[in-house]
Amino acid sequence: MRLIMAAVLAGLVWCGPSAALARQVRIVVTGDSNIEGKGVSTSEAYPAQLERALRAKGLDVAVLNTGRNGDVTAGLMRRLDSAVPQGTDLVIVSIGINDLTRGETREYVREMNGKIRDTLKARGMEVMLFGANQPLKSFQDGIAEDPDFHVEKVRRPSQFHLNPQGYAHVVQRTLPVIMPVVKKLAARK
């Protein structure tokens, strides 16, 4: 037993503490208030629920929430370095609805999301985007008009945020798309 413990400690000293955590997949979920979790506690927002769901499937992940209320694509582009730390394996992005409510075109939002994606990929990160024509679809796909899934019971432009049940629905819808990417990243480590 002492020999085993000595070998483990020697391995930690030799490889450093980061080697012990090397198999953990680091995920950042970033975007606007629907990522931040406006109207719910941090533990009820999408990133926290996604982390619990992935861990329940046996995956060693750490999920960081860097969503910001009211953010737009240009704002996220400016804060990418602080929002997405170096060493992140996967970035999940949902941004653009605030651009649209402020008069920007869908083409502008697509173009900016492409720049965000390309910048993160150039840093060596996998990127998954929410949005039309994306594997994750739009963030509130299928529930955007259902008040049972929202904090606000009456919809107004840019004022329709998910409640814990809404986030749980999004996690269940997106988990089958996200899990294979996380498994692929875990296998690389």
N, C-alpha and C positions, 0 to 999 in steps of 0.2 A: 504494500500500500504506500509506504514511504517512497519507494522507487517510482511509482506512478505519479505521485504528487510532485516529486522532484523533476520528473520529465515534463510535466505540465508547466511548472513554474519556469523551467529552463526555456521551454518553447515560448512563453510569454515574454521573457527577458530578451531572447534572441530575436523574435519577430516583432516585438512591441505590442502594445495593447490593441492597435488597429487590426492586427492579424486575427485576433480573437473575435473581432466583430466583422471580419471581411465578408462573411456570407450574408449579412443583413443588406437588404435592398433599400436604398434611400430614395424616397419619393417626395417630391414637392408638388402640391396642388396649389395653383395660383390663378388669380383673376380678380373678379369684382366681388360685390357684396354677396352674391349667391354662393361663392366659395368661402368667403369669410364667415358666413353664417349669420347675417344680420337678422336679429330678432330671436335667435336661439343661443344657447350656451355653446362654448367652443366644443364641448364633448358631444354635442348633438349635430354639429355641422357635418357636411359631406366628408371632409378629410378625416376626421376622427372616426366616423362610422365606416369609412372605407378601410382604414387601418384595422379596426376590429374585425371586419369581415374577412380581410386577407389573412389575418392571424388565425382566425377561426378555421381557415382552410389549411393551416399548417405552414404558412409562409412567414419568414422572419423579415418583417418590414418596419421601417420608421417613416411615418408620413408627417410632413410639415405643412401647415396651412399658412400661406402667404397672401391670401385673398385680401383685397382692400375695398372697402365701401366706396362706391362712386367711381372706381377706376375705369379708365378707357385704355384702348390699345396703345396709344402713344405713351401714356403714363406707365403702363407695364413695361414697355420697351425701355423707357428711361431707367426703371428700377430693377431690371433683370439681374444685374450682378448682385444686388442685395437680396432680392426675392428668391433667387435660386443659387445657393452656395455651391462652390466648387466641390466635387465629389458626389453630387446628386446623380443617381442612376436614371431615374424616370421623372419627367415633368408632365403633369396633366394640366392643361390650360383651358379655362373658360372665360373668355373676355370678348366684348364687342356690343353687348346690348345697350350699354350707356352711350357708346358712339352713335348708335342708330337713333336713340331718343334725343340726341343732341344734333341730329341732322346730317350725320355722315352717311355715306352710301354703303350698301352691302359690299360692293366691290372694294371700297376703301378698307372695310373691316377684314375681308378676305386677304387683301394685300398685306395689311399690318400683321395679321395672324401668321401669314407666311414668313414675314421678316422675323417675328418672334421665334417661330419654329426653326428657321434656318440659323439664327444666332445661337440657340440652345444646342442644335445638332453640331454646329461648329465647335462647341465646347465639349463634345463627346457624349452627349446625353440623348437618351431615347425621349421622344416627345409624342404625346397624344393630345389632340385638340378636340374639344367639344365644338359642334357646329354642323351646319348643313353639309352634306356630302362627306362627312367624317365618320369613322367607325363608331365613335361615341355619340353621334347625333347631337342635337341641341340639348343643353343641360336639362331643361324642363320638358323634354320631348314626351308627349302623351299626357302630361298633367298640368300644363301651363294654364289651362282655363278652369281647373278644378279647385275651388276654394278650400276643399277639405285638406289639401296638401300645402296650404299657404298660411303664413302668419296673418297677413291682411285678408280680410274676407271680401273686400271690394277691390277689384283690379284697377290700378291707375298706371300710366306709363312709368316705367322704372321703379314701381312700388309693388312688386309681387314676389315676395321672398318665401322660400320654403320653410315649413315647420319640420320638426323631427321626423314625422311620418313621410313627408315629401322627400327629405334627404335619404331616408331608408329605401324609398322606392327607387331613387336614382342609383343608389349603391347596388341594389339587386339587378337593375337593368344594365349597369355598366360592368359589374364584376366579371361576367363571362368574357368580356372583351379585354379587360385589364389583366386578368389572371395569367393568360398565356405569356404576355409580355413580361410580367414580374417573374414567372417561372424561368423564362429564357435568361433574364438578367441574373437570377440566382444561380443558374447553372454555369454562368461565365465566371463566377467568383471563385 
